[in-house]
Amino acid sequence: MLPIPNDIASAFEAVLKKRAIPVSRHADYNKWLRYFLDFRNKYTLPDSRSEQVRLFVQKLRDRKQTTDQQKQAAYALSLFFESMPRKNNGPGNQQVGQSLVSSGQKSPSVAPQKEELPPLPLSSNAGQERAVTGKTPQSGSRYNEWRCLERSGSPEWDGIIDLLAAEIKTRHYSRKTLKTYADWVRKFQSYLKNKPPANLSAADVKAYLTYLAVNCKVAASTQNQAFNAVLFLYRHILKKDFGHHTDIPRAKKSTYIPVVLSRKEIEAVIKHLRPPYDLVVKLLYGCGLRLFESVKLRVKDFNFDAGILTVRGKGNKSRTVPIPQRIAPEIEKQLDVVRKKHDQDCGAGFAGVFMEDQLEKKYPNAAKEFVWQWFLPQESLTAIGETKERRRYHLHETHVQEALHEAVRRAKLTKRVTSHTFRHSFATHLLQANYDIRTIQEMLGHSDVRTTMIYTHCVPSRTVKDKKSPLDF
């Protein structure tokens, strides 16, 4: 989450003092403002300020925030809007925060009103999104993760984004790479205030990366990711080059030691998960899968005769891992659930599951065949706007993340746990069991063994004398 820009922070602080907000409460008000700015950056919000506050409070309510926290957040946003200059001080949005504070519920309907917002894409580009995701964006949806591919106020930069998407899809890079690079290009465009792409130079890159490091205080990995995205833009889209990169600031990547859970801690987390999320976590730990690899498994990927699971990972690289015998009955039970759901779908006349790339043209009947069904299907069918078809998508990653977050909270662990923590634990526990590092590399799907070597830092050294602190002598 990015920090509050200095100009916004100064204006907001002035309003807090003007309204006599106790200094001890300033940190809480700044926290709600950071959350809202991040919320506004992720979601497509209406122009009406009251609607923005209502949607933000609704999100807090969904996140199980207390009523007092919702009221405080709404009032913080009313102070934030007070600190921002208006182009049109209409009556509709006055006392937004106060009305929500008093009711804790939806604010009355107001007329849409324009305000000073960061430059963002304006109109939808459903065709591009469908070409990338295989889905049509749902009408009325507040969140669009492919917002970076939408039209903006600069036709030149929109053309650059089109070329970027075409170049990445031609190279068969992943959808996540396309989204990440397009997001950074849009941010670069916003920083340069729509400066014509033909006039860009290495000095613009240097200034932008310096801005990220000094003003935004981003992490080293974030700064390097931005550098790689802009480098791809210059080399493959603009057909330019930085020349020598010596004067371009590059962040030194910090040494990262993964968080690893013990078997006892893993069991404590799984105990608080309900199906099918408990099975997802068991696959993450038992097979060393990435989260997106687990939710994209299909029925045909399981080979019980050979006892192996075929995984399609990053860069469309496939690998095989052993099916944990301990959870084999649970996997077969889940396959029965998929079989029943598939029979119901066929009876209801559904169009099949979503297929990647041109597989459906190559195998016209595959979308309706049982072996191509998702192992972890989504509960509801997705309607395709153009064709009126109904298709089934796999379980979304965010659903697993939310369930896991709640399970970790209830387990009361002292470590920060994400879905990737179970993959780290898988590799570390194999290393502790004296598995060869090359074997672990193959099971994880790493291209370079140096990536796998990071887990050697997670295994305690066994010498004649174990390492101790002088305080323990």
Order of alpha helices (4+ residues) and beta strands (2+ residues): alpha-alpha-alpha-alpha-alpha-alpha-alpha-alpha-alpha-alpha-alpha-alpha-alpha-beta-beta-beta-alpha-alpha-beta-beta-alpha-alpha-alpha-alpha
